[in-house]
Amino acid sequence: MTLSTGVIGAGIVAGNNHFPAVARNPRTELAAVCDADEERAREATAEYGGRTYADAATMFAEEDLDWVHVATPVQSHFDLASTAVERGVPVTVQKPATRTLSELDDLAALADDRGVPVSVVYNWLYYPVVRRLRRRIRDGEFGDVRSVRVTVAGEGRPDDTYRGDWVFDLPGGDFEEGLPHPLYLTLALGGPPRDGVDVRTRSAGDYDEFDYDGVSLQYESVDGALCSTAVLSESTPSTQIRVYGTEGSATVDVPTASIDAHDAEEGPYHFPNERVRRGVRRSASALAGVASSLSEEAGARVEERFDYHRDDSADGHYYLFDRAARALERGDQPPVPLSRARQVLELTEAVRRSA
């Protein structure tokens, strides 16, 4: 079965991720592209195939679709996803899923009533290094997880964007548009909050229309792990994940794809030989990360240049879309259901209240 797929939105995210993934994947066929800028949609179909539409209502009326991707500004997600659900078409929406919890709950209720699956694009979960980390956690390598810390530094200013002016409607501007990424990483690795969340925001810059450009939040998860997330703008770029468990720990440097893991038997580190041993292991982890990055980059170039499908693609978007297509073929819910998106929006709204 090949899923006849429509993509609504022909901007940067669709051009970089949705169109090439749908066109390349053997489980999907790009049947239609819809964008209010019809010329932009026409350029996409000229390169990737499919028919061109300037409005979603016409596309839904004329196409017999098996799947729809919504890659438009968040302000339109609820209406477009709801239209797809009402027509019985499974839909995948870019993050953030909706503007508010109220919209998300209404969409979830509609999807449940119609029995139509809705999913959200959380592509960082499917980076190869994050997949490896999650597998090692599931396998019990670190024992019971006691703490998760996610830090993302070097994010852009709220008032500067390449995505489009629509981000300026968000309280945190362009900064807030990227906020779901570290939040869903924390939730996936440490679990959702047991009770409340402690949030601190700051504004290092001077903005007339935006509330914050830095966030620090922490909570105890339902599994008893102490979880924290820090996101900063205008600082040295860095994305790190730290996991501490009863049997071991790991520090993940996402840009270099390295996992520096240590077990509970190591130490004590006031002994010189143990310090050297740890340094050697850290260097070995860094070299292994470089090797993985080179291999993944080479694989990605092969995929792109030769239009080649790989089950273990290093592209987080492609990997996620492939798993979603497989789920739809089976009649199952694709990865990242709206219940996961609700957890992220709960944290986002807590950040907004703090700001």
C-alpha positions as CSV (number, residue, x, y, z in Angstrom):
1,M,0.0,0.0,0.0
2,T,1.3,3.4,-1.0
3,L,-0.1,6.3,1.1
4,S,-1.4,9.1,-1.1
5,T,-0.1,12.1,0.8
6,G,-0.9,15.8,0.8
7,V,1.3,18.5,2.3
8,I,-0.2,21.8,3.4
9,G,2.4,24.5,3.5
10,A,5.3,24.9,1.1
11,G,7.7,26.9,3.2
12,I,11.1,26.2,4.6
13,V,10.2,23.2,6.8
14,A,8.2,21.5,4.1
15,G,10.9,22.2,1.5
16,N,13.7,20.9,3.7
17,N,11.9,17.9,5.2
18,H,8.4,17.0,4.2
19,F,8.6,17.1,0.4
20,P,11.9,15.1,0.0
21,A,10.8,12.6,2.6
22,V,7.4,11.9,1.2
23,A,8.8,11.7,-2.4
24,R,11.7,9.4,-1.4
25,N,9.9,7.0,0.9
26,P,8.5,3.8,-0.9
27,R,5.5,3.9,1.4
28,T,4.3,7.3,0.4
29,E,3.5,9.3,-2.8
30,L,3.2,13.1,-2.9
31,A,-0.2,13.6,-4.4
32,A,-0.8,17.2,-3.6
33,V,0.8,20.4,-2.3
34,C,-1.3,23.2,-0.9
35,D,-0.1,26.7,-0.1
36,A,-1.8,30.1,0.0
37,D,1.1,31.2,-2.2
38,E,0.2,29.1,-5.3
39,E,3.4,29.8,-7.1
40,R,5.4,28.4,-4.1
41,A,3.2,25.3,-4.2
42,R,3.7,25.0,-8.0
43,E,7.5,25.1,-7.5
44,A,7.3,22.3,-5.0
45,T,5.2,20.1,-7.3
46,A,7.5,20.8,-10.2
47,E,10.3,19.3,-8.3
48,Y,8.6,16.6,-6.3
49,G,5.4,15.8,-8.1
50,G,1.7,16.0,-7.2
51,R,-1.0,18.5,-7.9
52,T,-1.0,22.2,-6.9
53,Y,-3.7,23.8,-4.7
54,A,-4.1,27.3,-3.3
55,D,-6.6,26.4,-0.6
56,A,-7.1,23.3,1.6
57,A,-10.8,23.0,1.0
58,T,-10.4,22.5,-2.7
59,M,-7.6,20.0,-2.1
60,F,-9.7,17.9,0.3
61,A,-12.6,18.0,-2.1
62,E,-10.7,16.9,-5.1
63,E,-8.1,14.5,-3.7
64,D,-8.6,11.0,-2.1
65,L,-5.8,11.3,0.5
66,D,-4.5,8.7,2.9
67,W,-2.4,11.1,4.9
68,V,-1.9,14.9,5.3
69,H,1.1,16.8,6.7
70,V,0.4,20.3,8.1
71,A,3.6,22.4,7.8
72,T,2.1,25.8,8.2
73,P,2.3,28.5,10.9
74,V,0.9,27.3,14.2
75,Q,-2.0,29.7,14.1
76,S,-3.5,27.5,11.3
77,H,-2.8,24.1,12.8
78,F,-6.0,23.6,14.6
79,D,-8.3,24.5,11.7
80,L,-6.4,22.6,9.1
81,A,-5.9,19.5,11.3
82,S,-9.6,19.6,12.3
83,T,-10.6,19.7,8.6
84,A,-8.5,16.7,7.9
85,V,-9.9,14.7,10.8
86,E,-13.5,15.6,9.8
87,R,-12.8,14.1,6.4
88,G,-11.3,11.0,7.9
89,V,-7.8,11.7,6.8
90,P,-4.9,10.9,9.3
91,V,-2.9,14.0,9.9
92,T,0.6,14.9,11.1
93,V,1.3,18.4,12.3
94,Q,4.5,20.3,12.8
95,K,5.4,21.4,16.3
96,P,4.0,23.2,18.2
97,A,0.9,21.1,17.7
98,T,-1.5,24.0,18.4
99,R,-1.3,27.5,20.0
100,T,-3.1,26.6,23.2
101,L,-4.2,23.6,25.4
102,S,-7.8,24.5,24.6
103,E,-7.2,24.0,20.9
104,L,-5.3,20.8,21.4
105,D,-8.0,19.3,23.7
106,D,-10.7,20.2,21.1
107,L,-8.6,18.6,18.3
108,A,-8.0,15.5,20.5
109,A,-11.7,15.1,21.3
110,L,-12.6,15.4,17.6
111,A,-9.9,12.9,16.6
112,D,-11.1,10.5,19.2
113,D,-14.8,10.9,18.2
114,R,-13.9,10.3,14.5
115,G,-11.3,7.6,15.2
116,V,-8.7,9.4,13.1
117,P,-5.1,9.4,14.2
118,V,-3.3,12.7,14.7
119,S,0.5,12.9,15.4
120,V,3.1,15.6,15.9
121,V,6.6,16.1,14.4
122,Y,9.1,15.8,17.3
123,N,12.1,15.0,15.1
124,W,14.8,15.5,17.7
125,L,13.6,12.3,19.4
126,Y,14.7,10.5,16.3
127,Y,18.2,11.8,15.9
128,P,20.5,8.7,15.8
129,V,22.3,9.7,19.0
130,V,19.0,10.2,20.9
131,R,17.7,6.9,19.6
132,R,20.8,5.2,20.9
133,L,20.5,6.9,24.3
134,R,16.8,5.9,24.6
135,R,17.6,2.3,23.7
136,R,20.3,2.2,26.4
137,I,17.8,3.6,28.9
138,R,15.2,1.0,27.9
139,D,17.7,-1.8,28.2
140,G,18.4,-0.8,31.8
141,E,22.1,0.1,31.2
142,F,21.8,3.1,33.6
143,G,19.5,1.4,36.1
144,D,16.6,3.5,37.4
145,V,16.8,7.0,36.0
146,R,17.1,9.5,38.9
147,S,17.8,12.7,37.0
148,V,17.6,14.1,33.4
149,R,19.0,17.5,32.4
150,V,18.6,19.0,29.0
151,T,20.4,22.2,28.1
152,V,20.1,24.1,24.8
153,A,22.2,27.2,24.4
154,G,22.7,29.6,21.5
155,E,19.1,29.8,20.5
156,G,18.0,32.8,18.4
157,R,16.6,36.1,19.6
158,P,12.8,36.4,19.9
159,D,12.7,39.3,17.5
160,D,14.9,37.7,14.7
161,T,13.6,34.8,12.5
162,Y,14.1,33.1,9.2
163,R,10.8,31.2,9.6
164,G,8.3,34.1,8.9
165,D,6.7,36.9,10.8
166,W,4.0,34.6,12.1
167,V,6.4,33.6,15.0
168,F,6.2,37.2,16.3
169,D,2.6,36.4,17.5
170,L,4.1,34.0,20.1
171,P,4.9,35.5,23.5
172,G,8.5,34.4,23.1
173,G,8.7,35.1,19.4
174,D,11.1,33.0,17.4
175,F,12.7,31.7,20.7
176,E,9.4,30.1,21.7
177,E,9.0,28.5,18.3
178,G,12.0,26.3,19.1
179,L,11.1,25.7,22.7
180,P,9.2,22.4,22.2
181,H,12.4,20.5,21.2
182,P,14.2,20.5,24.6
183,L,10.8,20.2,26.4
184,Y,9.8,17.0,24.6
185,L,13.3,15.6,25.1
186,T,13.1,16.1,28.8
187,L,9.6,14.5,28.9
188,A,10.6,11.5,26.8
189,L,13.7,10.7,28.8
190,G,12.6,11.6,32.3
191,G,8.8,11.3,32.2
192,P,6.1,13.9,32.8
193,P,5.7,15.9,36.0
194,R,4.2,14.3,39.1
195,D,2.7,17.5,40.3
196,G,3.8,21.1,39.6
197,V,6.6,22.7,37.7
198,D,9.1,25.3,38.9
199,V,9.7,27.8,36.1
200,R,12.0,30.8,35.8
201,T,12.3,33.0,32.8
202,R,14.6,35.9,32.0
203,S,14.9,38.6,29.3
204,A,18.6,39.4,28.7
205,G,17.7,41.5,25.7
206,D,15.5,44.6,25.5
207,Y,12.3,43.9,23.6
208,D,9.2,45.8,23.1
209,E,6.9,42.9,22.2
210,F,8.4,39.7,23.7
211,D,8.3,38.4,27.2
212,Y,11.5,36.2,27.5
213,D,14.6,34.9,25.9
214,G,15.7,32.3,28.5
215,V,14.0,29.6,30.4
216,S,14.9,27.3,33.3
217,L,12.4,24.8,34.5
218,Q,12.5,21.7,36.8
219,Y,10.1,19.1,38.2
220,E,9.9,15.7,39.8
221,S,8.6,13.1,37.3
222,V,5.9,10.5,37.9
223,D,8.8,8.0,38.2
224,G,10.6,10.1,40.8
225,A,13.3,11.5,38.5
226,L,14.5,15.1,39.0
227,C,14.2,16.7,35.6
228,S,15.4,20.1,34.4
229,T,15.5,22.0,31.1
230,A,17.5,25.2,30.4
231,V,17.2,27.1,27.1
232,L,19.2,30.2,26.4
233,S,19.4,32.7,23.5
234,E,22.5,34.6,22.4
235,S,25.0,32.3,24.1
236,T,27.6,29.8,22.9
237,P,25.7,27.1,20.9
238,S,25.4,23.8,22.8
239,T,22.9,21.0,23.1
240,Q,23.6,18.5,25.8
241,I,21.6,15.8,27.6
242,R,22.6,14.3,30.9
243,V,21.1,11.2,32.4
244,Y,21.9,10.0,35.9
245,G,20.8,6.5,37.0
246,T,21.4,4.0,39.8
247,E,23.8,1.9,37.7
248,G,25.4,4.5,35.5
249,S,25.3,7.9,33.8
250,A,25.6,9.5,30.4
251,T,26.4,12.9,28.9
252,V,25.2,13.3,25.3
253,D,26.6,16.0,23.1
254,V,24.0,16.2,20.4
255,P,26.0,18.2,17.8
256,T,28.9,15.7,17.9
257,A,26.7,12.6,18.4
258,S,28.8,11.5,21.3
259,I,27.6,9.6,24.4
260,D,30.1,9.7,27.3
261,A,28.8,6.9,29.6
262,H,30.1,5.8,33.0
263,D,29.0,3.0,35.3
264,A,28.5,3.1,39.1
265,E,31.7,1.2,39.7
266,E,34.0,4.0,38.5
267,G,35.9,6.3,40.9
268,P,36.7,7.6,43.4
269,Y,38.1,10.4,41.2
270,H,40.6,11.8,43.7
271,F,42.9,8.9,42.7
272,P,45.1,10.0,39.7
273,N,44.7,6.6,37.9
274,E,40.9,7.0,38.0
275,R,41.0,10.5,36.7
276,V,43.2,9.3,33.8
277,R,40.9,6.4,33.1
278,R,37.9,8.7,33.0
279,G,39.7,11.1,30.7
280,V,40.6,8.2,28.3
281,R,37.0,7.0,28.2
282,R,35.8,10.5,27.5
283,S,38.2,10.9,24.7
284,A,37.2,7.5,23.3
285,S,33.5,8.5,23.5
286,A,34.3,11.8,21.6
287,L,36.2,9.9,18.8
288,A,33.3,7.4,18.5
289,G,30.9,10.3,18.2
290,V,33.0,11.8,15.4
291,A,33.0,8.5,13.6
292,S,29.2,8.2,14.0
293,S,28.7,11.7,12.8
294,L,30.9,11.1,9.7
295,S,29.0,7.9,8.9
296,E,25.6,9.5,9.4
297,E,26.5,12.5,7.2
298,A,27.8,10.2,4.5
299,G,24.6,8.1,4.7
300,A,22.5,11.3,4.5
301,R,24.3,12.5,1.4
302,V,23.8,9.1,-0.3
303,E,20.1,9.2,0.6
304,E,19.7,12.7,-0.8
305,R,21.9,12.4,-3.9
306,F,20.6,9.0,-5.1
307,D,17.0,9.4,-3.7
308,Y,17.7,6.3,-1.6
309,H,15.5,5.0,1.2
310,R,17.2,3.7,4.4
311,D,15.2,2.2,7.3
312,D,17.8,3.6,9.8
313,S,18.0,7.0,8.2
314,A,20.1,9.6,10.2
315,D,17.5,12.3,9.3
316,G,15.2,12.7,12.3
317,H,12.3,13.9,10.1
318,Y,12.7,11.1,7.6
319,Y,13.0,8.4,10.3
320,L,9.9,9.7,12.0
321,F,7.8,10.0,8.8
322,D,8.8,6.4,7.8
323,R,7.7,5.1,11.2
324,A,4.5,7.1,10.9
325,A,3.8,5.6,7.5
326,R,4.4,2.1,8.7
327,A,2.0,2.7,11.6
328,L,-0.7,4.0,9.2
329,E,-0.3,1.0,7.0
330,R,-1.0,-1.2,10.0
331,G,-3.9,1.0,11.1
332,D,-2.1,2.1,14.2
333,Q,-1.4,5.4,15.9
334,P,1.8,7.0,14.5
335,P,4.6,8.1,16.8
336,V,4.0,11.2,19.0
337,P,0.3,11.2,19.7
338,L,-1.5,14.3,20.9
339,S,-1.2,13.1,24.5
340,R,2.5,13.7,24.2
341,A,1.9,17.1,22.6
342,R,-0.3,18.0,25.5
343,Q,2.5,17.5,28.0
344,V,4.7,19.9,26.0
345,L,2.0,22.5,25.8
346,E,1.4,22.3,29.5
347,L,5.1,23.1,30.1
348,T,5.0,25.9,27.4
349,E,2.0,27.5,29.1
350,A,3.7,27.3,32.4
351,V,6.6,29.2,30.8
352,R,4.3,31.8,29.5
353,R,2.7,32.3,32.9
354,S,6.1,32.7,34.5
355,A,7.1,35.3,31.9
